């Protein structure tokens, strides 16, 4: 389960990633993200909702790295990740890869908190 959408006015990519059934769905997610981010201007921001994501397999790291690298090349400027209140391994899977790529995404526990951080950065 996933959802990818963009907001042209805010120049923002919204990702909601839940339970992923298989590698084929992971590839579909990446293709959708890459297609949608091309519709945004350089300097776009991203709000990633991981509250329902459960990392299934270590090989998903390859796909997470692939899409994060592509977002960096596409000109992403800031990422905020929404996580479960008590945190999970999911946030660490995404964090470890983004640290290796040279950026940090703050964590929040609500969409509203994430929007606030990204909106303040845009002003």
N, C-alpha and C positions, 0 to 999 in steps of 0.2 A: 504494500500500500504506500503510495506516495502522491504528492501533489507539487507541481512546479507552476508558479505564476510570476508575472512581473507587474510592476506598477511604473508606468512611464513617467508619471508626474514626479514621483519620488526617486526615479531612477534606481529602483530596487528589485532584487530577485528574492522571491519567497520560496523556500523549500520546506516541505513537510515530508519527513521520511519515517515510515512506520516499519512494521515487520516486512521483510523482503523474502519472497518465497524461494527464489533461486537466482543463479548467476545471470540468467537471461533477463530477469527483471532488473537486476543491478545494471546491466548494460543499457537497458531501455531508459533507466533513470538518468544515467550519464548523458545519453544522446539527447534526451529532452532538455536537461540543464544546459548543455552546450548550445543547443539550438535557440533556447530562450534568451540566454545571456547575450547573444549576438544582436538582440533587438534593443539592448541598453547602451547608453553612452559610457565611455571610459570614465572611471571614477565611481561606478555604481556600487551600491551597498547590498548586503545579503543578510536576511534573517532566516536562520535554519532552525526548524522545530524538530528536535530529536526526542521529544517526550515519549513517543511510542516506538522508537527504534530499538531493536534488540540485535546486537551483532551476532550473526550466525556462524560465520566462517572467517578465519584469518585471511583467506584469499580475497575478501572484499576490500582489504587494505589497498590492493592494487588499483581497484576502481576508485576508491576514495582519493588516493594520491593523484590518479589521472585527472579527475575532475577538479581537484583543488589546484593543480598545476595549470590547467586550462583556464580556470577562473582568474588566476594571477596574470596569465598572459593576456587575458581579455580586458584587464584593467580594473579589477575589483579593488575597492579602497578600504572597505571595512566589513567585518563579519561579526554578527552576534549569534550565539547559539542558545536556544531555549532548551533546558533540560528538566528532568523530573526534579522535584524538590530535594530528594535525598541523593540524587546523582546515580549514575550507573556506569558500567564499563563503556557504554556507547560514547559518552562524552570523551573518554580517554582515547578511544580508538581514533576519533576525529582530531583531537588535540595533538596526539603524538605525531601524526602525519603533518599537521599544519605547522607545528614547531620545527620539524625537519625542513619544511619549505620556507621558514623564515617569518611566519606571522602568528599572532595570537588572537583568538576570538574570545571575548569575554563571555561568561555564562550568566544567564538570568533564568528565572523560573516561570516567567509569563511572557506572552507575546507583547503585552503593553510595555513591560520594562525594556524589551529589546527594541521596540519601535522608538521609545523615548531616547535611548542611547544613539540610535542611528539618525533620528531626526535632529538631535542636538549637534551631531557631527556635521550635518549637512548645512547648518545655518552659518 
